[in-house]
Amino acid sequence: ILASIVIFSVTRALKKARDNKRVTDINNIILQLNTYYNKNLAYPPDLNTLETEGYLSEIPKDPVDPTTYPYEYTKTATGCEIDYYSESLGEKAGDNLGDAYDPITCR
């Protein structure tokens, strides 16, 4: 029983660490999106623009599976939004795969 508790705790800690990495990545992207906005008075058409124009050396990627769970950038009427895969939210929603997205807004 003790081993099960330890494994569960370690697994939960790893999920939280990966989610923290995702939030750090997104906040860095948003910082650069806002820098781009301040210079151009508009958000870029896509995240690749941040890389090609030198705002980011490379676009951060999901630490587990960047192909299945990419950071999704969307321009909105009031700014922009980036959705990301959150293992913690998926677990709370009862989804075994942890397939949940959480948006972070630019403005």
Secondary structure, DSSP 8 states (H G I E B T S, - for coil): -HHHHHHHHHHHHHHHHHHHHHHHHHHHHHHHHHHHHHHHSS--SSTHHHHHTTS-SS----SS-TTTS--EEEEETTEEEEEEE-HHHHHHTT-TT---EEEEE--
